[in-house]
Amino acid sequence: MGSAALRPALWVTLRGASPWVGMLWMGWLGLAVVAKPSLDAAVGPAGTAVALLAVGWALARSCPRPSACFVRFHLDDGELTIFGPGRRVERREWGAFESVRQGRHELALTGRGGRVCLPLAPLQRDDAWFAVLGRIVPAAAEGLWEALESGVVSLKPEVDPSLAALGWWTYLPVAAACIATADPTVAAAAATVAVLERGVALFVRNRGSLALHPGGMQFWSGRGWFVPWTRASVAPDPRGLRVVSEHHAPALVTADLPNFWAAAAVIHLRAQVGGDCPPRVHFRLRLSNGSLAVVGEIDAPH
C-alpha cells in the first residue's frame, strides 16, 4: 500500500520543555510563599487557598511539567530514545506504543513501559508530528477494529489538568507557602478545594466517555444512550466527531479521547458499512492541506 510514502523519514531531537518553564515554576513557587501573608490579610484563609489554587490550576493547564526541562528525546525511523533526567537513557520501539493522545502542549504516547509526553510545538515545527502519528495510529485503528469483533472498548478522556501537573504547579507551591508561614488553616482549606476540583473533573471526564460495541456506540459510560451503527451518521467537527442519529440530539466524540484519530476512523467506517463489518480492515494516514485523515481500506473479496 505504499507504506514508505505513508511513513516519512524521521530524525529529530527535542527538548522536553524550555528552561524558561523551570524558571517560571521557581518564580511562581517563590511568589506563592511571599504573597500568602498579604492574601491572608486581604481575603482570609479560604480566599487565599482559592486564589493560590486558581493560579496554579491555570498554570497547570497551560504549561508543561517543570521536570520536562531535564529530558530530551531523539526520534528516528526505528525507535524513540529518552535521555534524562540525569544519566537515564531509555529506548522504545514505535511498535511498543498502543495509544496516542494530543493535549494542549504535548503528544502523549502510551504503551508497554508507560507513558511518554513529547512536546507538541517543536514536533509540529519540525514536521515530525505526522511522521510520529503514522507509526502509531494505523496500527491502533486496526487493533481497535479487531477488538470490536469480540467485545466492548471503553474510551475515557484524560482529566485536564492531570494530577501530576497539579502536583507541580498547584499542590507544591501551596504546601510551600503553608509550611513557610506555619499556617494549617490555609492548608486545610486548600485541601478541601482541591478535593472538590478533582471531583468535578472526574464527573466531567465520565460525561465525555464513550463505549464502542460490536453493534454501535454508547455515550457516557453506559449510562447514556446507545446508537446502532446502522442508524449513525458521522461528520467532522472542530472539536472532534459529530454523531447524528434518528432519535437523539447530535452527540460529540471529543478530540481529547485517547486514540481519537483511530477511534474516529473506526466509527466513521462502521457507520458507513453498518452491520456488514468485515473482520479485518487496513488503515492508513493521509495529510491534506494541513488536516489529518485516517482512511480505512476494506479488502475486496476474491
C-alpha positions, 0 to 999 in steps of 0.5 A: 500500500505504499507504506514508505510514502505513508511513513516519512523519514524521521530524525529529530531531537527535542527538548522536553520543555524550555528552561524558561518553564523551570524558571517560571515554576521557581518564580511562581513557587517563590511568589506563592510563599511571599504573597500568602501573608498579604492574601491572608490579610486581604481575603482570609484563609479560604480566599487565599487557598482559592486564589493560590489554587486558581493560579496554579490550576491555570498554570497547570493547564497551560504549561508543561511539567517543570521536570520536562526541562531535564529530558530530551528525546531523539526520534528516528525511523526505528525507535524513540530514545529518552535521555534524562533526567540525569544519566537515564537513557531509555529506548522504545520501539514505535511498535511498543506504543498502543495509544496516542493522545494530543493535549494542549502542549504535548503528544502523549504516547502510551504503551508497554513501559508507560507513558511518554509526553513529547512536546507538541510545538517543536514536533509540529515545527519540525514536521515530525508530528505526522511522521510520529502519528503514522507509526502509531495510529494505523496500527491502533485503528486496526487493533481497535477494529479487531477488538470490536469483533469480540467485545466492548472498548471503553474510551475515557478522556484524560482529566485536564489538568492531570494530577501530576501537573497539579502536583507541580504547579498547584499542590507544591507551591501551596504546601510551600507557602503553608509550611513557610508561614506555619499556617494549617488553616490555609492548608486545610482549606486548600485541601478541601478545594482541591478535593472538590476540583478533582471531583468535578473533573472526574464527573466531567471526564465520565460525561465525555466517555464513550463505549464502542460495541460490536453493534454501535456506540454508547455515550457516557459510560453506559449510562447514556444512550446507545446508537446502532451503527446502522442508524449513525451518521458521522461528520467532522467537527472542530472539536472532534466527531459529530454523531447524528442519529434518528432519535437523539440530539447530535452527540460529540466524540471529543478530540481529547479521547485517547486514540481519537484519530483511530477511534474516529476512523473506526466509527466513521467506517462502521457507520458507513458499512453498518452491520456488514463489518468485515473482520479485518480492515487496513488503515492508513494516514493521509495529510491534506492541506494541513488536516489529518485523515485516517482512511480505512481500506476494506479488502475486496473479496476474491 
